[in-house]
Amino acid sequence: LAYATETLEVIAPLAHRLGIWEFKSELEELGFRYTYPEQYRHVKQLMREKEQEMTDALQAGGLAIKLKLLEDDPVLTHENVTLTVKGR
């Protein structure tokens, strides 16, 4: 538990300051998981419940962005450019 707390309070913020975003996120998740196991399970359950809703929203938003880009830039349409919009 002490290592998990240290990870949340010291190491993850250090990774943030160093710009190591992916590592920082993983450290925060692991630190939170072991420091606050009950809250972690609750948050994970909420995320599972909202996953499809979030996926649908990202797809709809991505489609709207693609359509707007194609509408505003005829070169994209003329050159038959493939557009991909990703969310994280």
Legacy VTK file of the C-alpha trace (Angstrom):
# vtk DataFile Version 3.0
C-alpha trace
ASCII
DATASET POLYDATA
POINTS 88 float
0.000 0.000 0.000
2.858 2.385 0.745
4.326 1.876 -2.736
0.950 2.449 -4.366
0.464 5.688 -2.429
3.998 6.834 -3.268
3.314 6.062 -6.915
0.197 8.262 -6.878
1.728 11.113 -4.905
5.318 11.222 -6.188
6.155 9.081 -9.197
3.095 9.754 -11.400
3.400 13.560 -10.983
7.103 13.263 -11.808
6.284 11.339 -14.998
3.769 14.094 -15.820
6.415 16.805 -15.420
8.810 14.825 -17.594
6.175 14.519 -20.307
5.889 10.735 -20.139
2.096 10.758 -20.503
1.442 7.082 -21.212
3.632 5.988 -18.302
2.001 8.591 -16.030
-1.488 7.312 -16.870
-0.533 3.717 -16.191
1.107 4.661 -12.879
-1.970 6.612 -11.800
-4.274 3.738 -12.646
-2.155 1.184 -10.780
-1.627 3.478 -7.801
-5.347 4.245 -7.578
-6.230 0.559 -7.990
-4.197 -0.525 -4.978
-4.621 2.571 -2.784
-8.396 2.813 -3.246
-9.554 -0.670 -4.384
-13.255 -0.139 -3.662
-13.430 3.181 -5.504
-11.375 1.681 -8.355
-13.889 -1.138 -8.843
-16.740 1.377 -8.787
-15.107 3.608 -11.409
-14.275 0.620 -13.640
-17.910 -0.523 -13.463
-19.132 2.953 -14.407
-16.722 3.010 -17.335
-17.927 -0.392 -18.557
-21.522 0.825 -18.379
-20.740 3.980 -20.397
-18.329 2.391 -22.892
-20.819 1.896 -25.750
-22.303 5.352 -25.244
-18.838 6.928 -25.427
-17.911 4.861 -28.500
-21.105 5.917 -30.273
-20.474 9.586 -29.418
-16.902 9.411 -30.744
-18.060 7.785 -33.971
-20.788 10.385 -34.477
-18.354 13.210 -33.764
-15.765 11.709 -36.083
-18.300 11.419 -38.882
-19.369 15.043 -38.400
-15.721 16.180 -38.568
-15.087 14.165 -41.746
-18.203 15.520 -43.446
-17.338 19.104 -42.517
-13.767 18.727 -43.787
-14.950 17.252 -47.072
-17.594 19.968 -47.428
-15.118 22.791 -46.732
-12.198 21.454 -48.791
-13.043 20.232 -52.299
-9.420 19.142 -52.811
-9.947 16.362 -50.278
-12.928 15.081 -52.224
-11.242 15.496 -55.607
-8.074 13.682 -54.490
-10.137 10.882 -52.918
-8.389 11.309 -49.553
-9.232 8.826 -46.783
-9.881 10.512 -43.447
-9.591 8.791 -40.074
-10.665 10.372 -36.785
-9.591 8.640 -33.564
-10.472 9.272 -29.955
-8.685 8.192 -26.838
LINES 1 89
88 0 1 2 3 4 5 6 7 8 9 10 11 12 13 14 15 16 17 18 19 20 21 22 23 24 25 26 27 28 29 30 31 32 33 34 35 36 37 38 39 40 41 42 43 44 45 46 47 48 49 50 51 52 53 54 55 56 57 58 59 60 61 62 63 64 65 66 67 68 69 70 71 72 73 74 75 76 77 78 79 80 81 82 83 84 85 86 87
